[in-house]
Every structure is written in structure tokens, then in C-alpha cells.
Amino acid sequence: MIELQKFTKRDYKRLISWVDTAETLMQFAGPKFTFPLTSEQLVESYGDPNRIPFKVIDTNGGVCIGHAEIHLTEFSAYLGRILIGNGQLRGKGLGQEIIKQLLDYCFNNLNQDNIELNVFEWNINAIKCYEKVGFIINPDKKLEREINGEKWIALNMTLDRQKWEQL
């Protein structure tokens, strides 16, 4: 069982330790940050009142196992910067739980009607996770990023309130 709790400056060091390569940083945050991730970059990012960061707590042990964010825009809320810090905990369904809690927060606390996220097309496990909770790929919206001379294509996925309530 997991719980989303407010992410604070005391959590910066842990998050920074999880993002140990430029590739991990790009996968986690897109081009917003530069490697290595620093407290200063986090301070600047979380100074944005439209960004809501959470730490993910394993309620069995009370240990922080991950990070996730909601970014509000004029037309929708974006889920992003989702990371399970310990690689051994990945692939165990925690991602779906995190997404479900973020969606619940967006629809019920923030009264949002449209939720989006971006995911790199090679990240098949994440895409499957998002599809399992109801997201669909928006074929009209793609982003291109470059990391170490390689081009990564980010797919946009969407979920609206009506579909969420049907699920």
C-alpha cells in the first residue's frame, strides 16, 4: 500500500540520489533540468505554484519509495516526474497505484476534467501501466528530445473524467 505525501526541501537529497545519470534525468523530468540534478533546480521548479510534488510512501514500512508530480496548465493537469527510486521495487504494480492516486487527486481535489502525461515510446512498461488505468495515446501530439546524440520520441497520453468514472 502506498500514500502520496507532500514533497518538501527535506526530500531533495533523496530524490537527487535516485537520479544518477543524464538518461535517468531525461526519462524522469524531460529537458527541464540539467544533469546533475541539484537542489537549486528543484527550488526553482517547485517555486511554480502550478506544480504539486509528492513523495510516495510505503505505508507498511513508512519509507519513501518514490516521487510524483502534478503540473496544472490552462487546459489540463499533467502527471509527471514519476519515479520509483529503488529499482528492485519496479514492475510490481506500484506505478499503477501511484497513477490512480494522482488521478483521484486531480479529479476530486483539483476538479480537473482532462489529465495528460508524456512518456518515451521505448518505455513500454510505463505505457502499459498507463493504459491499464485508462490512458490512451494521443496520436496527434508527440515531442522529440535529444539525449547523448540520440533522439527520443515522447508520446502524449490522455484520460478524461468521463472515462475515469466509467472505469
ChimeraX commands (.cxc) that place a marker at each C-alpha (Angstrom):
marker #1 position 0.00,0.00,0.00 radius 0.5
marker #1 position 1.24,3.47,-0.81 radius 0.5
marker #1 position 0.35,7.01,0.12 radius 0.5
marker #1 position 1.15,10.35,-1.51 radius 0.5
marker #1 position 2.53,12.94,0.89 radius 0.5
marker #1 position 3.75,16.49,0.41 radius 0.5
marker #1 position 7.29,16.66,-1.02 radius 0.5
marker #1 position 9.46,19.16,0.87 radius 0.5
marker #1 position 13.01,20.50,0.79 radius 0.5
marker #1 position 13.99,17.76,3.23 radius 0.5
marker #1 position 13.25,15.26,0.45 radius 0.5
marker #1 position 15.54,16.85,-2.16 radius 0.5
marker #1 position 18.67,14.89,-1.28 radius 0.5
marker #1 position 16.89,11.53,-1.61 radius 0.5
marker #1 position 15.38,12.42,-4.98 radius 0.5
marker #1 position 18.72,13.69,-6.27 radius 0.5
marker #1 position 20.38,10.40,-5.25 radius 0.5
marker #1 position 17.85,8.44,-7.33 radius 0.5
marker #1 position 18.62,10.44,-10.49 radius 0.5
marker #1 position 22.17,9.24,-11.10 radius 0.5
marker #1 position 22.55,9.56,-14.89 radius 0.5
marker #1 position 21.64,12.08,-17.59 radius 0.5
marker #1 position 19.42,9.43,-19.19 radius 0.5
marker #1 position 17.54,8.83,-15.94 radius 0.5
marker #1 position 17.07,12.58,-15.54 radius 0.5
marker #1 position 15.69,12.94,-19.08 radius 0.5
marker #1 position 13.34,9.98,-18.56 radius 0.5
marker #1 position 12.23,11.37,-15.20 radius 0.5
marker #1 position 11.87,15.08,-16.00 radius 0.5
marker #1 position 12.34,15.75,-19.68 radius 0.5
marker #1 position 14.55,18.70,-20.63 radius 0.5
marker #1 position 13.54,20.97,-17.72 radius 0.5
marker #1 position 16.60,20.02,-15.64 radius 0.5
marker #1 position 20.26,19.58,-16.48 radius 0.5
marker #1 position 22.42,16.78,-15.13 radius 0.5
marker #1 position 23.42,16.51,-12.41 radius 0.5
marker #1 position 20.15,17.38,-10.71 radius 0.5
marker #1 position 20.66,19.94,-7.93 radius 0.5
marker #1 position 18.69,21.40,-5.04 radius 0.5
marker #1 position 18.78,24.77,-6.82 radius 0.5
marker #1 position 16.97,23.32,-9.85 radius 0.5
marker #1 position 14.36,21.77,-7.56 radius 0.5
marker #1 position 13.87,25.02,-5.64 radius 0.5
marker #1 position 13.25,26.87,-8.90 radius 0.5
marker #1 position 10.87,24.23,-10.25 radius 0.5
marker #1 position 8.85,23.93,-7.06 radius 0.5
marker #1 position 8.56,27.69,-6.80 radius 0.5
marker #1 position 5.94,27.32,-9.52 radius 0.5
marker #1 position 2.52,27.35,-7.77 radius 0.5
marker #1 position 1.08,25.23,-10.60 radius 0.5
marker #1 position 3.41,22.32,-9.75 radius 0.5
marker #1 position 2.35,19.93,-6.97 radius 0.5
marker #1 position 5.10,17.48,-5.95 radius 0.5
marker #1 position 4.58,14.38,-3.82 radius 0.5
marker #1 position 6.75,11.78,-2.20 radius 0.5
marker #1 position 5.45,8.23,-2.39 radius 0.5
marker #1 position 5.42,6.47,0.97 radius 0.5
marker #1 position 5.22,2.70,1.50 radius 0.5
marker #1 position 2.65,2.65,4.29 radius 0.5
marker #1 position 3.82,-0.75,5.55 radius 0.5
marker #1 position 7.27,0.49,6.47 radius 0.5
marker #1 position 6.77,4.26,6.41 radius 0.5
marker #1 position 9.64,4.54,3.92 radius 0.5
marker #1 position 9.75,6.90,0.95 radius 0.5
marker #1 position 9.97,4.82,-2.22 radius 0.5
marker #1 position 9.22,7.32,-4.96 radius 0.5
marker #1 position 8.28,10.70,-6.34 radius 0.5
marker #1 position 5.42,12.03,-8.49 radius 0.5
marker #1 position 4.04,15.39,-9.59 radius 0.5
marker #1 position 1.01,17.13,-10.97 radius 0.5
marker #1 position 1.52,20.19,-13.16 radius 0.5
marker #1 position -1.54,22.34,-13.79 radius 0.5
marker #1 position -1.94,24.13,-17.10 radius 0.5
marker #1 position -4.73,26.25,-18.51 radius 0.5
marker #1 position -6.44,23.28,-20.17 radius 0.5
marker #1 position -5.48,20.19,-18.19 radius 0.5
marker #1 position -3.36,18.65,-15.49 radius 0.5
marker #1 position -0.18,16.80,-16.40 radius 0.5
marker #1 position 1.13,13.87,-14.41 radius 0.5
marker #1 position 4.89,13.64,-14.49 radius 0.5
marker #1 position 8.22,13.15,-12.85 radius 0.5
marker #1 position 7.05,9.78,-11.65 radius 0.5
marker #1 position 9.86,7.68,-10.25 radius 0.5
marker #1 position 10.16,4.61,-8.06 radius 0.5
marker #1 position 13.56,5.16,-6.52 radius 0.5
marker #1 position 14.59,1.59,-5.77 radius 0.5
marker #1 position 14.90,-0.40,-9.00 radius 0.5
marker #1 position 14.01,-3.62,-7.18 radius 0.5
marker #1 position 10.54,-2.23,-6.44 radius 0.5
marker #1 position 9.76,-1.51,-10.09 radius 0.5
marker #1 position 7.49,-3.83,-12.06 radius 0.5
marker #1 position 5.40,-4.73,-9.02 radius 0.5
marker #1 position 2.29,-2.65,-9.74 radius 0.5
marker #1 position 3.33,0.34,-7.65 radius 0.5
marker #1 position 3.25,2.60,-10.71 radius 0.5
marker #1 position -0.44,1.87,-11.24 radius 0.5
marker #1 position -1.17,2.67,-7.61 radius 0.5
marker #1 position 0.72,5.95,-7.87 radius 0.5
marker #1 position -1.16,6.90,-11.06 radius 0.5
marker #1 position -4.54,6.00,-9.54 radius 0.5
marker #1 position -3.85,8.19,-6.51 radius 0.5
marker #1 position -2.66,11.08,-8.69 radius 0.5
marker #1 position -5.79,10.76,-10.84 radius 0.5
marker #1 position -8.02,10.68,-7.78 radius 0.5
marker #1 position -6.31,13.84,-6.53 radius 0.5
marker #1 position -6.69,15.59,-9.90 radius 0.5
marker #1 position -10.33,14.71,-10.44 radius 0.5
marker #1 position -11.57,15.02,-6.86 radius 0.5
marker #1 position -9.33,17.61,-5.17 radius 0.5
marker #1 position -8.42,19.80,-8.13 radius 0.5
marker #1 position -11.68,19.33,-10.08 radius 0.5
marker #1 position -9.83,18.68,-13.34 radius 0.5
marker #1 position -11.58,17.20,-16.38 radius 0.5
marker #1 position -8.57,16.27,-18.55 radius 0.5
marker #1 position -5.36,14.61,-17.46 radius 0.5
marker #1 position -2.29,14.16,-19.67 radius 0.5
marker #1 position 1.17,12.73,-19.41 radius 0.5
marker #1 position 4.14,12.23,-21.69 radius 0.5
marker #1 position 6.13,9.01,-21.91 radius 0.5
marker #1 position 9.01,7.97,-24.13 radius 0.5
marker #1 position 7.88,5.50,-26.78 radius 0.5
marker #1 position 10.59,2.98,-25.83 radius 0.5
marker #1 position 9.28,2.83,-22.23 radius 0.5
marker #1 position 6.85,0.00,-22.97 radius 0.5
marker #1 position 6.33,-0.95,-19.30 radius 0.5
marker #1 position 5.26,2.59,-18.41 radius 0.5
marker #1 position 2.94,2.80,-21.43 radius 0.5
marker #1 position 1.27,-0.48,-20.40 radius 0.5
marker #1 position 0.93,0.82,-16.83 radius 0.5
marker #1 position -0.78,4.00,-18.03 radius 0.5
marker #1 position -3.07,2.08,-20.39 radius 0.5
marker #1 position -4.16,-0.22,-17.55 radius 0.5
marker #1 position -5.53,2.77,-15.63 radius 0.5
marker #1 position -7.32,4.15,-18.71 radius 0.5
marker #1 position -4.92,6.43,-20.58 radius 0.5
marker #1 position -4.88,6.34,-24.37 radius 0.5
marker #1 position -2.19,7.57,-26.74 radius 0.5
marker #1 position -2.94,10.87,-28.44 radius 0.5
marker #1 position -1.58,10.26,-31.97 radius 0.5
marker #1 position -1.63,13.98,-32.80 radius 0.5
marker #1 position 0.82,15.05,-30.12 radius 0.5
marker #1 position 4.45,13.92,-29.92 radius 0.5
marker #1 position 7.60,15.55,-28.61 radius 0.5
marker #1 position 11.18,14.94,-29.66 radius 0.5
marker #1 position 14.06,15.11,-27.21 radius 0.5
marker #1 position 17.77,14.56,-27.66 radius 0.5
marker #1 position 20.00,12.79,-25.18 radius 0.5
marker #1 position 23.62,11.89,-25.91 radius 0.5
marker #1 position 23.09,12.31,-29.65 radius 0.5
marker #1 position 20.01,10.05,-29.70 radius 0.5
marker #1 position 16.50,11.23,-30.47 radius 0.5
marker #1 position 13.83,10.10,-28.04 radius 0.5
marker #1 position 10.17,10.45,-29.02 radius 0.5
marker #1 position 7.73,11.24,-26.23 radius 0.5
marker #1 position 4.15,10.14,-26.72 radius 0.5
marker #1 position 1.28,12.08,-25.18 radius 0.5
marker #1 position -1.39,10.09,-23.35 radius 0.5
marker #1 position -4.74,11.40,-22.13 radius 0.5
marker #1 position -7.58,10.45,-19.82 radius 0.5
marker #1 position -10.75,12.43,-19.20 radius 0.5
marker #1 position -13.07,12.45,-16.22 radius 0.5
marker #1 position -15.88,10.61,-18.03 radius 0.5
marker #1 position -13.65,7.65,-18.93 radius 0.5
marker #1 position -12.14,7.60,-15.43 radius 0.5
marker #1 position -15.61,7.45,-13.86 radius 0.5
marker #1 position -16.60,4.59,-16.21 radius 0.5
marker #1 position -13.58,2.61,-15.05 radius 0.5
marker link #1:1,2 radius 0.2
marker link #1:2,3 radius 0.2
marker link #1:3,4 radius 0.2
marker link #1:4,5 radius 0.2
marker link #1:5,6 radius 0.2
marker link #1:6,7 radius 0.2
marker link #1:7,8 radius 0.2
marker link #1:8,9 radius 0.2
marker link #1:9,10 radius 0.2
marker link #1:10,11 radius 0.2
marker link #1:11,12 radius 0.2
marker link #1:12,13 radius 0.2
marker link #1:13,14 radius 0.2
marker link #1:14,15 radius 0.2
marker link #1:15,16 radius 0.2
marker link #1:16,17 radius 0.2
marker link #1:17,18 radius 0.2
marker link #1:18,19 radius 0.2
marker link #1:19,20 radius 0.2
marker link #1:20,21 radius 0.2
marker link #1:21,22 radius 0.2
marker link #1:22,23 radius 0.2
marker link #1:23,24 radius 0.2
marker link #1:24,25 radius 0.2
marker link #1:25,26 radius 0.2
marker link #1:26,27 radius 0.2
marker link #1:27,28 radius 0.2
marker link #1:28,29 radius 0.2
marker link #1:29,30 radius 0.2
marker link #1:30,31 radius 0.2
marker link #1:31,32 radius 0.2
marker link #1:32,33 radius 0.2
marker link #1:33,34 radius 0.2
marker link #1:34,35 radius 0.2
marker link #1:35,36 radius 0.2
marker link #1:36,37 radius 0.2
marker link #1:37,38 radius 0.2
marker link #1:38,39 radius 0.2
marker link #1:39,40 radius 0.2
marker link #1:40,41 radius 0.2
marker link #1:41,42 radius 0.2
marker link #1:42,43 radius 0.2
marker link #1:43,44 radius 0.2
marker link #1:44,45 radius 0.2
marker link #1:45,46 radius 0.2
marker link #1:46,47 radius 0.2
marker link #1:47,48 radius 0.2
marker link #1:48,49 radius 0.2
marker link #1:49,50 radius 0.2
marker link #1:50,51 radius 0.2
marker link #1:51,52 radius 0.2
marker link #1:52,53 radius 0.2
marker link #1:53,54 radius 0.2
marker link #1:54,55 radius 0.2
marker link #1:55,56 radius 0.2
marker link #1:56,57 radius 0.2
marker link #1:57,58 radius 0.2
marker link #1:58,59 radius 0.2
marker link #1:59,60 radius 0.2
marker link #1:60,61 radius 0.2
marker link #1:61,62 radius 0.2
marker link #1:62,63 radius 0.2
marker link #1:63,64 radius 0.2
marker link #1:64,65 radius 0.2
marker link #1:65,66 radius 0.2
marker link #1:66,67 radius 0.2
marker link #1:67,68 radius 0.2
marker link #1:68,69 radius 0.2
marker link #1:69,70 radius 0.2
marker link #1:70,71 radius 0.2
marker link #1:71,72 radius 0.2
marker link #1:72,73 radius 0.2
marker link #1:73,74 radius 0.2
marker link #1:74,75 radius 0.2
marker link #1:75,76 radius 0.2
marker link #1:76,77 radius 0.2
marker link #1:77,78 radius 0.2
marker link #1:78,79 radius 0.2
marker link #1:79,80 radius 0.2
marker link #1:80,81 radius 0.2
marker link #1:81,82 radius 0.2
marker link #1:82,83 radius 0.2
marker link #1:83,84 radius 0.2
marker link #1:84,85 radius 0.2
marker link #1:85,86 radius 0.2
marker link #1:86,87 radius 0.2
marker link #1:87,88 radius 0.2
marker link #1:88,89 radius 0.2
marker link #1:89,90 radius 0.2
marker link #1:90,91 radius 0.2
marker link #1:91,92 radius 0.2
marker link #1:92,93 radius 0.2
marker link #1:93,94 radius 0.2
marker link #1:94,95 radius 0.2
marker link #1:95,96 radius 0.2
marker link #1:96,97 radius 0.2
marker link #1:97,98 radius 0.2
marker link #1:98,99 radius 0.2
marker link #1:99,100 radius 0.2
marker link #1:100,101 radius 0.2
marker link #1:101,102 radius 0.2
marker link #1:102,103 radius 0.2
marker link #1:103,104 radius 0.2
marker link #1:104,105 radius 0.2
marker link #1:105,106 radius 0.2
marker link #1:106,107 radius 0.2
marker link #1:107,108 radius 0.2
marker link #1:108,109 radius 0.2
marker link #1:109,110 radius 0.2
marker link #1:110,111 radius 0.2
marker link #1:111,112 radius 0.2
marker link #1:112,113 radius 0.2
marker link #1:113,114 radius 0.2
marker link #1:114,115 radius 0.2
marker link #1:115,116 radius 0.2
marker link #1:116,117 radius 0.2
marker link #1:117,118 radius 0.2
marker link #1:118,119 radius 0.2
marker link #1:119,120 radius 0.2
marker link #1:120,121 radius 0.2
marker link #1:121,122 radius 0.2
marker link #1:122,123 radius 0.2
marker link #1:123,124 radius 0.2
marker link #1:124,125 radius 0.2
marker link #1:125,126 radius 0.2
marker link #1:126,127 radius 0.2
marker link #1:127,128 radius 0.2
marker link #1:128,129 radius 0.2
marker link #1:129,130 radius 0.2
marker link #1:130,131 radius 0.2
marker link #1:131,132 radius 0.2
marker link #1:132,133 radius 0.2
marker link #1:133,134 radius 0.2
marker link #1:134,135 radius 0.2
marker link #1:135,136 radius 0.2
marker link #1:136,137 radius 0.2
marker link #1:137,138 radius 0.2
marker link #1:138,139 radius 0.2
marker link #1:139,140 radius 0.2
marker link #1:140,141 radius 0.2
marker link #1:141,142 radius 0.2
marker link #1:142,143 radius 0.2
marker link #1:143,144 radius 0.2
marker link #1:144,145 radius 0.2
marker link #1:145,146 radius 0.2
marker link #1:146,147 radius 0.2
marker link #1:147,148 radius 0.2
marker link #1:148,149 radius 0.2
marker link #1:149,150 radius 0.2
marker link #1:150,151 radius 0.2
marker link #1:151,152 radius 0.2
marker link #1:152,153 radius 0.2
marker link #1:153,154 radius 0.2
marker link #1:154,155 radius 0.2
marker link #1:155,156 radius 0.2
marker link #1:156,157 radius 0.2
marker link #1:157,158 radius 0.2
marker link #1:158,159 radius 0.2
marker link #1:159,160 radius 0.2
marker link #1:160,161 radius 0.2
marker link #1:161,162 radius 0.2
marker link #1:162,163 radius 0.2
marker link #1:163,164 radius 0.2
marker link #1:164,165 radius 0.2
marker link #1:165,166 radius 0.2
marker link #1:166,167 radius 0.2
view
